[in-house]
């Protein structure tokens, strides 16, 4: 994946960084083409949310995960069928 953005890699190990880029490449998603609000359902530990918010300051990305152990400042606990967001 092309790294055109100025990205702070301090929060990511090399393995995490490469895993995130590989995931995005597999689904054909380019972070620079995103805009507005982005929701990552089943985000787990929040790495994808932090990555997307870091590489594209024009978006607001938040994650949800059903597992209470994953709750953090980047991920809220929620069921994808009953999300706690206004639409």
VEXRO-898764 format. One record per residue (C-alpha): chain; y, x, z. Coordinates in Angstrom, 1 decimal, decimal comma. Example, Ala and Ser with C-alpha at 12.3 -4.5 7.8 and 13.67 -1.06 7.14 Angstrom:
VEXRO-898764
<rec><ch>A</ch><yy>-4,5</yy><xx>12,3</xx><zz>7,8</zz></rec>
<rec><ch>A</ch><yy>-1,1</yy><xx>13,7</xx><zz>7,1</zz></rec>
END
This chain:
VEXRO-898764
<rec><ch>A</ch><yy>0,0</yy><xx>0,0</xx><zz>0,0</zz></rec>
<rec><ch>A</ch><yy>3,4</yy><xx>1,2</xx><zz>-0,9</zz></rec>
<rec><ch>A</ch><yy>5,6</yy><xx>2,3</xx><zz>2,1</zz></rec>
<rec><ch>A</ch><yy>9,1</yy><xx>1,7</xx><zz>0,8</zz></rec>
<rec><ch>A</ch><yy>10,5</yy><xx>0,5</xx><zz>4,2</zz></rec>
<rec><ch>A</ch><yy>11,6</yy><xx>2,7</xx><zz>7,1</zz></rec>
<rec><ch>A</ch><yy>9,0</yy><xx>1,8</xx><zz>9,6</zz></rec>
<rec><ch>A</ch><yy>8,6</yy><xx>2,9</xx><zz>13,1</zz></rec>
<rec><ch>A</ch><yy>5,0</yy><xx>3,9</xx><zz>13,4</zz></rec>
<rec><ch>A</ch><yy>5,3</yy><xx>4,8</xx><zz>17,1</zz></rec>
<rec><ch>A</ch><yy>3,7</yy><xx>1,5</xx><zz>18,2</zz></rec>
<rec><ch>A</ch><yy>0,7</yy><xx>1,9</xx><zz>15,9</zz></rec>
<rec><ch>A</ch><yy>-2,2</yy><xx>4,4</xx><zz>15,8</zz></rec>
<rec><ch>A</ch><yy>-3,0</yy><xx>5,7</xx><zz>12,3</zz></rec>
<rec><ch>A</ch><yy>-6,2</yy><xx>3,6</xx><zz>12,3</zz></rec>
<rec><ch>A</ch><yy>-4,3</yy><xx>0,4</xx><zz>13,2</zz></rec>
<rec><ch>A</ch><yy>-1,7</yy><xx>1,2</xx><zz>10,6</zz></rec>
<rec><ch>A</ch><yy>-4,2</yy><xx>1,6</xx><zz>7,8</zz></rec>
<rec><ch>A</ch><yy>-6,2</yy><xx>-1,5</xx><zz>8,9</zz></rec>
<rec><ch>A</ch><yy>-3,1</yy><xx>-3,7</xx><zz>8,7</zz></rec>
<rec><ch>A</ch><yy>-2,1</yy><xx>-2,3</xx><zz>5,3</zz></rec>
<rec><ch>A</ch><yy>-5,7</yy><xx>-2,8</xx><zz>4,1</zz></rec>
<rec><ch>A</ch><yy>-5,8</yy><xx>-6,4</xx><zz>5,3</zz></rec>
<rec><ch>A</ch><yy>-2,5</yy><xx>-7,2</xx><zz>3,6</zz></rec>
<rec><ch>A</ch><yy>-3,6</yy><xx>-5,5</xx><zz>0,4</zz></rec>
<rec><ch>A</ch><yy>-6,9</yy><xx>-7,4</xx><zz>0,3</zz></rec>
<rec><ch>A</ch><yy>-5,1</yy><xx>-10,8</xx><zz>0,4</zz></rec>
<rec><ch>A</ch><yy>-2,4</yy><xx>-9,6</xx><zz>-2,0</zz></rec>
<rec><ch>A</ch><yy>0,4</yy><xx>-10,0</xx><zz>0,4</zz></rec>
<rec><ch>A</ch><yy>3,5</yy><xx>-7,8</xx><zz>0,3</zz></rec>
<rec><ch>A</ch><yy>5,6</yy><xx>-7,9</xx><zz>3,5</zz></rec>
<rec><ch>A</ch><yy>8,8</yy><xx>-7,2</xx><zz>1,5</zz></rec>
<rec><ch>A</ch><yy>8,3</yy><xx>-10,5</xx><zz>-0,4</zz></rec>
<rec><ch>A</ch><yy>8,2</yy><xx>-12,6</xx><zz>2,8</zz></rec>
<rec><ch>A</ch><yy>11,2</yy><xx>-14,5</xx><zz>4,0</zz></rec>
<rec><ch>A</ch><yy>12,1</yy><xx>-17,0</xx><zz>6,7</zz></rec>
<rec><ch>A</ch><yy>9,5</yy><xx>-17,8</xx><zz>9,4</zz></rec>
<rec><ch>A</ch><yy>6,0</yy><xx>-16,5</xx><zz>9,3</zz></rec>
<rec><ch>A</ch><yy>3,1</yy><xx>-17,8</xx><zz>11,5</zz></rec>
<rec><ch>A</ch><yy>0,0</yy><xx>-15,7</xx><zz>11,9</zz></rec>
<rec><ch>A</ch><yy>-2,8</yy><xx>-18,0</xx><zz>13,1</zz></rec>
<rec><ch>A</ch><yy>-5,6</yy><xx>-16,2</xx><zz>14,9</zz></rec>
<rec><ch>A</ch><yy>-3,4</yy><xx>-13,1</xx><zz>15,4</zz></rec>
<rec><ch>A</ch><yy>-5,4</yy><xx>-11,6</xx><zz>18,2</zz></rec>
<rec><ch>A</ch><yy>-3,6</yy><xx>-8,7</xx><zz>19,8</zz></rec>
<rec><ch>A</ch><yy>-0,3</yy><xx>-9,1</xx><zz>17,9</zz></rec>
<rec><ch>A</ch><yy>-0,5</yy><xx>-6,0</xx><zz>15,8</zz></rec>
<rec><ch>A</ch><yy>0,1</yy><xx>-7,9</xx><zz>12,5</zz></rec>
<rec><ch>A</ch><yy>3,1</yy><xx>-9,7</xx><zz>14,0</zz></rec>
<rec><ch>A</ch><yy>4,7</yy><xx>-6,5</xx><zz>15,2</zz></rec>
<rec><ch>A</ch><yy>4,0</yy><xx>-4,8</xx><zz>11,9</zz></rec>
<rec><ch>A</ch><yy>5,5</yy><xx>-7,6</xx><zz>9,8</zz></rec>
<rec><ch>A</ch><yy>8,6</yy><xx>-7,9</xx><zz>12,0</zz></rec>
<rec><ch>A</ch><yy>9,0</yy><xx>-4,1</xx><zz>11,8</zz></rec>
<rec><ch>A</ch><yy>8,7</yy><xx>-3,7</xx><zz>8,1</zz></rec>
<rec><ch>A</ch><yy>10,7</yy><xx>-6,8</xx><zz>7,1</zz></rec>
<rec><ch>A</ch><yy>13,7</yy><xx>-7,5</xx><zz>9,3</zz></rec>
<rec><ch>A</ch><yy>14,5</yy><xx>-10,6</xx><zz>7,2</zz></rec>
<rec><ch>A</ch><yy>11,6</yy><xx>-12,5</xx><zz>8,7</zz></rec>
<rec><ch>A</ch><yy>10,7</yy><xx>-13,9</xx><zz>12,1</zz></rec>
<rec><ch>A</ch><yy>7,0</yy><xx>-13,6</xx><zz>12,6</zz></rec>
<rec><ch>A</ch><yy>5,1</yy><xx>-15,1</xx><zz>15,5</zz></rec>
<rec><ch>A</ch><yy>1,4</yy><xx>-15,2</xx><zz>16,2</zz></rec>
<rec><ch>A</ch><yy>-0,9</yy><xx>-17,8</xx><zz>17,8</zz></rec>
<rec><ch>A</ch><yy>-4,4</yy><xx>-17,3</xx><zz>19,1</zz></rec>
<rec><ch>A</ch><yy>-6,7</yy><xx>-19,6</xx><zz>20,9</zz></rec>
<rec><ch>A</ch><yy>-7,9</yy><xx>-16,9</xx><zz>23,3</zz></rec>
<rec><ch>A</ch><yy>-5,8</yy><xx>-16,8</xx><zz>26,5</zz></rec>
<rec><ch>A</ch><yy>-6,5</yy><xx>-13,0</xx><zz>26,9</zz></rec>
<rec><ch>A</ch><yy>-4,5</yy><xx>-12,4</xx><zz>23,7</zz></rec>
<rec><ch>A</ch><yy>-1,2</yy><xx>-13,9</xx><zz>25,1</zz></rec>
<rec><ch>A</ch><yy>1,7</yy><xx>-11,4</xx><zz>24,9</zz></rec>
<rec><ch>A</ch><yy>5,4</yy><xx>-11,4</xx><zz>23,9</zz></rec>
<rec><ch>A</ch><yy>4,2</yy><xx>-11,4</xx><zz>20,2</zz></rec>
<rec><ch>A</ch><yy>1,4</yy><xx>-14,0</xx><zz>20,5</zz></rec>
<rec><ch>A</ch><yy>1,3</yy><xx>-17,4</xx><zz>22,2</zz></rec>
<rec><ch>A</ch><yy>-1,8</yy><xx>-19,2</xx><zz>23,2</zz></rec>
<rec><ch>A</ch><yy>-2,3</yy><xx>-22,3</xx><zz>21,0</zz></rec>
<rec><ch>A</ch><yy>-4,7</yy><xx>-24,4</xx><zz>19,1</zz></rec>
<rec><ch>A</ch><yy>-4,0</yy><xx>-24,3</xx><zz>15,3</zz></rec>
<rec><ch>A</ch><yy>-4,5</yy><xx>-28,1</xx><zz>15,2</zz></rec>
<rec><ch>A</ch><yy>-2,0</yy><xx>-28,6</xx><zz>18,0</zz></rec>
<rec><ch>A</ch><yy>0,7</yy><xx>-26,0</xx><zz>17,5</zz></rec>
<rec><ch>A</ch><yy>3,7</yy><xx>-25,9</xx><zz>19,9</zz></rec>
<rec><ch>A</ch><yy>6,3</yy><xx>-25,6</xx><zz>17,2</zz></rec>
<rec><ch>A</ch><yy>8,7</yy><xx>-28,1</xx><zz>15,7</zz></rec>
<rec><ch>A</ch><yy>8,3</yy><xx>-28,7</xx><zz>12,0</zz></rec>
END
